[in-house]
Amino acid sequence: MIRVVLPAQLRSLSGAGPEVELADGVAPTQRGVLDALEARYPVLRGTIRDPQTERRRPFLRFFAGQEDVSLAGPDAPLPDAVAAGTDPLVVVTAIAGG
Amino acid sequence: MSSVRVLVGTQKGAFVLTSDGARRDWEVSGPHFGGWEVYHVKGSPIAPDRVWAAQSRGWFGQLVQRSDDGGRTWAPVGNEFLYADGPVTHQWYDGTPHPWEFARVWHLEPSTSDPDLLWAGVEDAGLFRSSDGGTTWEELPGLRNQETGPSWQPGAGGLCLHTILPDADGKRIVVAISAAGVFRSDDGGDSWRPATRGLRSEFLPVPDAEVGHCVHHVARHPDRPDVLFMQKHWDVMRSDDGGWTWREISGDLPTDFGFVVDVHAHEPDTVYVVPITSDSEHYPPEGALRVYRSRTGGDEWEPLTRGLPQRDCYVNVLRDALAVDSLDPCGLYFGTTGGQVYVSADEGDTWSAAVRDLPRVLSVEVQTLP
């Protein structure tokens, strides 16, 4: 079971709780996780990655524990701790506000 | 008794203001989509409880929300604005080619004849249409494929398509783009021609060029589609042939820079603008917020000041932030970058603030309800 932590703005948009638990069988890659997340919460489609290019939105990053995995390819395996559900995949937003 | 519903888009959410026909006391609901930029909110003229909102945020891209109960509850609809085949670049500020990239929806224009039909004007400039209430969108690529497309260049706010004026049958459509100009189609959006003859912009290398004009907004009276009024970057303009030719009507305005223009509901030659000092000073001259009204179709203007701040006021009124209801006498509504929404229930003679402390107002629309 893969766990995902969304930023507050996307939690309120989607109605998701503090942590989303995806069903077993989701491919442990960025693409697999985002496909499953968008299937469960269609309103998130286009908010984390561009719907046309599927590129990660530039003000967002993906963290697994202390590791920034943003620049790994969409089909690169996520760290074992994320795949096993030990650590969540955390979607982090750039800070704004000065 | 009739009532009005004012739809306000702000930098941090949408608000719905309601009042009875007296337009004195206001109920405010919102923020809807708090924290998100809402560039535009607009309702269907024929199914008024159906309202769309363009919700976006730099972090998360574009969403479109629809309400079927007059703005009380909302549900997301389609947010995929995929450009069709066409030019892949436009000019960047420095004149180099720049990829045509979707940034956001600036304007939503519901049809006056079909509650499922609406258009969206987007940045980078493109015109999209939905015939299923916003669930899916398709570009009308003939606009960008018009031969001048690759030469279009953004204004400071971006290369945005911000004005959409479709006729009731959807055949004739006039759109405006900053900073490209006005374009008109007579075949439902398949083919387009620039509609800019008579425009003159001194910042251009060729001031009367066919494209490159920073048109801020265009308005018309629904009963007189051939007569268009334009607030250009500088100059207030009028066309009597549906946009093919224009003449200046700035007349005795204190400055002809500004963003908004709109037309009286019952007097097609009564026009309103809000003069702004200049392109570098986006606030009213002398710190006095004044709406100007022409009852002669332009050239002769009178200031409307009663109830508006006449000192120390340095707000702006953005291009989609002036609206007119269809009661008699008609009401006017405008929002400011300082968060005020001002209302006049008597054609602009007197004003009061319906609400004073909203986030920066990006757009104002009004629905007149039975």
Boltz contact constraints between the chains, C-beta under 6 A:
constraints:
  - contact:
      token1: [A, 43]
      token2: [B, 76]
      max_distance: 6.0
  - contact:
      token1: [A, 46]
      token2: [B, 61]
      max_distance: 6.0
  - contact:
      token1: [A, 46]
      token2: [B, 79]
      max_distance: 6.0
  - contact:
      token1: [A, 47]
      token2: [B, 60]
      max_distance: 6.0
  - contact:
      token1: [A, 47]
      token2: [B, 61]
      max_distance: 6.0
  - contact:
      token1: [A, 51]
      token2: [B, 80]
      max_distance: 6.0
  - contact:
      token1: [A, 52]
      token2: [B, 82]
      max_distance: 6.0
  - contact:
      token1: [A, 59]
      token2: [B, 59]
      max_distance: 6.0
  - contact:
      token1: [A, 93]
      token2: [B, 59]
      max_distance: 6.0
